[in-house]
Amino acid sequence: MNKKRIIPCLDIRDGHVVKGINFEGIKNVGDPVELAVYYNKSGADELAFYDITASAEERGLFADILKSVIKAIMIPLTAGGGVNNIGSFERVLEYGAAKVSVNTGAIKNRSLIGDAAKRFGSERIMLSMDVKRVGETYHVFTDGGMVDTGMDAVDWAVRCEADGAGELLINSIDNDGVKKGFDLPILKAVIEKVNLPVIASGGAGNMQHFAELFENCGADAGLAASVFHFKEIDIVELKKFLYANGIPVRL
């Protein structure tokens, strides 16, 4: 059985790691490199790096910060933000990222994932979806959660798998920062329709939430930010807790 992964997330704005609730009320948390070094030493399986305003501001991500973070760690890193063409993918991989995450760019350029997968391999391509419940369905949002595309999240995941995405990140806007647990309904709905590894993001508040995620919907990884940044959950202790509950993790 594949071991479940624990992934801290560095959301970057204006050169700082930030965090908010429901994508709003953003506050500075700390220095990206310092936090990356901390997670490299504290049992994280991977690290995520997102320049959260790059797409909305129509610019590339913070290259200098990303390169400094990658240089300081040994664990794999996935980077995203402002990835909107093949050149963007190439630059991020050249900086040393293990995978490139794309959200808004894939929606605005429907051939982007397919073109990138053919050139770099599906294993380097992560589709990131910012999703929110709208009525009885979940829609995909872009530009840092500001724009409702009207697209059904499950349908979009299925299409992007067919195009060549190698992994999915599902980030719940409704649950972001509220610490009441992951959004299991949308995760289950997507996992039932795709054959890709799925990373869940948004809502982690305690160790039991991670156990529920892995036990109840089959996600491959749990991504979180504030509970790790503010040391409300220690990653080593979290993995011991999961292992004690019969969930396979890297100790």
CORTA-V732282 format. One line per field, one symbol per residue. ss: DSSP state (~ for helix, > for strand, _ for the rest). burial: I if it has 24 or more other C-alpha atoms within 12 Angstrom, else O. A space follows every 50 residues. Layout:
BEGIN
ss->???
burial->???
END
This chain:
BEGIN
ss->___>>>>>>>>>>__>>>>>>__>>>>>>>_~~~~~~~~~~____>>>>> >___________~~~~~~~~~~___>>>>>_____~~~~~~~~~~___>> >>_~~~~~___~~~~~~~~~_~~~>>>>>>>>>>__>>>>>>____>>>> >>~~~~~~~~~~~___>>>>>>___________~~~~~~~~_____>>>> >_____~~~~~~~~~~____>>>>_~~~~_____~~~~~~~~~~____>_ _
burial->OOOIIIIIIIIIIOIIIIIIOIIOOOOOIIIIIOIIIIIIOIIIIIIIII IIIIIIOOOIIIIOIIIOIIOIIOIIIIIIIIIIIIOIIIIIIOIIIIII IIIIIIIOOOOIIIIIIOOIIIIIIIIIIIIIIOOOOIIIIIIIIOOIIO IIIIIIIIIIIOIIIIIIIIIIIIIIIIIIIIIIIIIIIIIOOIOIIIII IIIIIIIIIIIIIIOOIIIIIIIIIIIIIOOOIIIIIIIOIIOOOOIIII O
END
